[in-house]
Amino acid sequence: MSANLQNVQDALHDFTTKKYRSIRQSTSAHGIDKSTVAHRLQGRIPRAQSHSSLMRVTPAQEEVLVKWLEDLQRQVLPLNHGTLGELVVQLLHENDDFKPLR
């Protein structure tokens, strides 16, 4: 879980359990925007989740890409768009997604 997501959840928890009397106090204590917590309280889902149906690469596959890129960076190997595109296409083929990237 990302640090920002954890901060949002902590701010929500602290506000709903009355540790802080206002959303502003709770969000200030956790270093996040007031609107984020206010929107969550109104039932809005995070942007990453709301657009997940539009994503062609699964979160697990995205993690594989990130680890692969970090490994290349540690090896000081140059990365270009073509190489990255080839890996993405391989991952998409695992999902039976044969549409071109563009």
C-alpha positions in Angstrom: 0.0 0.0 0.0 1.4 3.4 -0.9 2.2 5.9 1.7 -0.3 8.4 0.4 -3.1 5.8 0.5 -2.2 4.9 4.0 -2.3 8.6 5.0 -5.8 9.0 3.5 -7.0 5.9 5.3 -5.5 7.1 8.6 -7.0 10.6 8.2 -10.4 9.0 7.5 -10.1 6.8 10.5 -9.0 9.6 12.8 -11.9 11.8 11.6 -14.6 9.1 11.9 -13.4 8.0 15.3 -13.5 11.6 16.5 -9.8 11.9 17.1 -10.0 15.2 15.2 -13.1 17.4 15.2 -12.8 18.4 11.5 -11.7 17.0 8.2 -9.3 19.9 8.0 -7.6 19.0 11.2 -7.3 15.4 10.3 -5.9 16.0 6.9 -3.4 18.6 8.2 -2.1 16.1 10.7 -1.6 13.5 7.9 -0.3 15.9 5.2 -2.9 15.3 2.6 -5.5 17.5 0.8 -8.8 18.1 2.5 -10.8 17.4 -0.7 -9.4 13.9 -0.9 -10.9 12.8 2.4 -14.1 14.8 1.8 -14.6 13.0 -1.5 -13.9 9.6 0.1 -16.5 10.3 2.8 -19.0 11.1 0.0 -18.3 7.7 -1.6 -16.0 8.7 -4.4 -13.5 5.9 -5.3 -9.9 6.7 -6.0 -9.0 7.6 -9.6 -6.7 4.6 -10.0 -9.6 2.3 -9.2 -12.2 4.2 -11.2 -10.2 3.8 -14.4 -9.0 0.2 -13.8 -11.5 -1.2 -16.3 -9.8 0.9 -19.0 -6.3 -0.5 -18.2 -4.9 -3.2 -20.5 -2.1 -4.3 -18.1 -3.0 -5.7 -14.8 -1.6 -4.3 -11.6 0.5 -7.4 -11.2 1.9 -7.0 -14.7 2.6 -3.4 -14.0 4.7 -4.5 -11.0 6.6 -6.8 -13.3 7.3 -3.9 -15.7 8.5 -1.7 -12.8 10.9 -4.4 -11.4 12.2 -5.1 -14.9 12.9 -1.4 -15.5 14.6 -1.0 -12.1 16.7 -4.0 -12.9 17.8 -2.5 -16.2 18.6 0.8 -14.5 20.8 -1.0 -11.9 22.7 -2.7 -14.8 23.1 0.7 -16.4 21.6 -0.6 -19.6 19.9 1.8 -22.0 16.2 1.6 -22.3 14.3 2.7 -25.4 10.6 2.8 -26.2 10.9 -0.1 -28.6 12.3 -2.5 -25.9 9.6 -1.4 -23.4 6.9 -1.8 -26.0 8.0 -5.3 -26.8 7.8 -6.3 -23.1 4.3 -4.7 -22.8 3.1 -6.6 -25.9 4.3 -9.8 -24.4 2.4 -9.1 -21.2 -0.7 -8.2 -23.2 -0.5 -11.4 -25.1 -0.6 -13.3 -21.8 -4.0 -11.7 -21.3 -5.1 -12.7 -24.9 -5.0 -9.1 -25.8 -3.7 -8.9 -29.4 -4.7 -5.3 -30.1 -1.8 -3.0 -31.2 -0.5 -0.6 -28.7 -1.4 2.4 -30.9 
